[in-house]
Amino acid sequence: MSSRDEDAISHVLDLPSLHSRPSVAVLIDVLNALALKPPTFDGVRHGKEEPFQGRLKLDDGLPRYLTGIISNQLRWIDDESVREEIWELASTRLSERSGRTAMPSVHRTFSIPASLPATVPEISITLREPSLTGDNLGHKTWAASYMLAKRLPLIRETLPAFSAHEPKKRPAVRVLELGAGTGLVGIAAASTFATHVDLTDLPEICGNLAYNCLKNETVIHEHGGSTSAFPLDWSDLPPEQGSSVDNKYDVILAADSLYSSQHPAMLTSAIVWYLKPDADSRVIVELPLREAYQPEIDDFKRLMKEKGLKMDDDDEETGYDDWEDGSKEVRCWWGVWSWERIAENV
């Protein structure tokens, strides 16, 4: 399809009619041009706008057009494999417009500041998000993760583990992410903190998590960091007899980690278990302020205090998410915690 033909299209009715038996090249060009890039969490779609997307009025007509292709036998196309390719492309374009839960596997790129104020180029992190099936919510990148990832350069300047020592004399800072999901926060931390980060989640999430760590290995190494990914179940923590400072972390990260009434107790238990008993240790958490989960957030804050931790800093901020069709504003809360009663937890 020539650029002249593209310029003539301004409505779904301008798309090639199946009754005219369009060529394979025309159908594939149109279907590829209709691809929707996944939105960023800045309220806009990432990357250059594809042809048609800014000109077509497709909200009502396009699903019917795509369904028509899927249900058509395309008898004028002799090659069965080509027909299958066209049906698959039309199905994919339709699923992209049916909400995040219906979308196929996508790759999404996030730009994270390497420093604040920005004095060096941003860090570009590309993540695979598999199709969402069952309860595998960890296969999606959530707004709270993006907000926390962007905040890390600013928080880094306040962390004693980094600020209390000259870079060359600073001991290795151990960082753990709990419930890492697609890995955005942990990968961003490895890059902005220039240190090693262990990213953890349930076994069924870790395959994709490890894939994303490997996919971003070059950019992580360029910024002086490294990562590893492995399973960690908060409901199955190691026995107390195995507790050792060698197994503890200076910094623990968690974003959007509360999805049931059991999670606050499980998450705080994991934090207390893995956080190094040191005045310089910190926990950094960001959670979306969903009305349905406000009791879980309140429980989390209460349990953190009961277990001997105090909040050093917190605030709220607004981001965007694509859980529903389009980008939706999401209010998030973040907090930085440290030990208040270390002796009780050693």
ABEGO torsion letter per residue (X at the ends): XBAAAAAABABAAABBBAAAGBBAAAAAAAAAAABBBBBBAAGBBBEBBBBGAAABBAAAAAAAAAAAAAABAGAABABAAAAAAAAAAAAAAAAAAAEAAABBBBBBBBBBBABOBBABBBBBBBBBBBBBBEABAAABBBAAAAAAAAAAAAAAAABAAAAABBAAABBBBBBBBBGAEAGAAAAAAAAAAGBBBBBBBBAAAAAAAAAAAAAAAAAAAAAGBBBBBBBBBAABBBBAAABBAAABBABBBBBGABABAAAAAAAAAAAAAABBBBAABBBBBBBBBBAAAAAAAAAAAAAAAAAGBBBABBBBBBBBBAABBEBBBBBBBBBBBBBABAAAAX
